[in-house]
Amino acid sequence: MQEIQNFIRNILEKYIALPVPVENIGYQENLYLYGLDTLNIVRICVALEEEYNIFINDNLIIGKKLKTIEDLCEYVAMLRDIE
């Protein structure tokens, strides 16, 4: 799961303007509190889909179910186990 977390943090650092360094964002902290919006989460999810050859359900993004690094990591890990 560390590999997925590192990938997500790399995406956050490269493509999303954050008010704090990415390493200061806790694993269970709500990313929306750092100014991310649904479009930013879509960008992260598209990168995850491409990297891990998975499909992330759009309803989870719209419903803001994937709001922490932990949520994203666990969901990707679950999809990778299924496929």
C-alpha positions in Angstrom: 0.0 0.0 0.0 3.0 2.3 0.5 3.6 2.2 -3.2 0.1 3.5 -3.9 0.5 6.2 -1.2 3.7 7.4 -2.7 2.2 7.5 -6.1 -0.8 9.6 -4.8 1.6 12.0 -2.9 3.6 12.4 -6.1 0.5 13.3 -8.1 -0.5 15.8 -5.4 2.9 17.4 -5.4 3.3 17.6 -9.2 -0.1 18.6 -10.4 -2.1 20.2 -7.6 -1.4 23.5 -5.9 -1.4 22.8 -2.2 -1.2 25.3 0.6 1.2 23.1 2.5 4.0 20.6 1.5 2.4 17.2 0.5 4.4 15.5 3.3 2.5 17.6 5.9 -0.8 16.0 4.8 -1.8 13.1 7.0 -2.9 9.8 5.6 -6.4 10.2 7.1 -6.8 13.9 6.6 -9.6 15.2 4.4 -8.0 16.4 1.1 -10.9 18.8 0.6 -9.7 20.8 3.6 -6.5 21.5 1.7 -8.4 23.2 -1.1 -8.8 20.1 -3.4 -12.1 19.9 -5.2 -13.8 17.2 -7.2 -11.9 18.1 -10.4 -8.6 17.6 -8.5 -9.8 14.2 -7.2 -10.8 13.3 -10.8 -7.2 14.1 -11.9 -5.8 11.9 -9.1 -8.2 9.0 -10.0 -7.4 9.2 -13.7 -3.7 9.0 -12.9 -4.4 6.0 -10.6 -6.5 4.3 -13.3 -3.8 4.7 -15.9 -1.0 3.6 -13.5 -2.7 0.6 -12.1 -5.0 -0.3 -15.0 -8.2 -0.1 -12.9 -11.6 1.6 -13.1 -12.7 3.9 -10.3 -16.4 4.3 -10.0 -17.4 8.0 -10.7 -20.1 7.8 -8.0 -17.4 7.5 -5.4 -15.9 10.8 -6.6 -19.1 12.6 -7.0 -20.3 11.5 -3.5 -16.9 12.5 -2.1 -16.3 9.0 -0.7 -12.7 9.2 -1.7 -11.6 12.1 0.4 -8.3 11.0 2.1 -5.1 9.4 0.9 -6.1 6.4 2.9 -9.5 6.1 1.1 -7.8 6.3 -2.2 -5.1 3.7 -1.3 -7.6 1.2 0.2 -9.9 1.5 -2.8 -7.0 1.0 -5.3 -5.6 -1.9 -3.3 -9.1 -3.5 -3.3 -9.5 -3.1 -7.0 -6.0 -4.6 -7.7 -6.9 -7.6 -5.5 -10.1 -8.2 -7.5 -8.6 -8.0 -10.9 
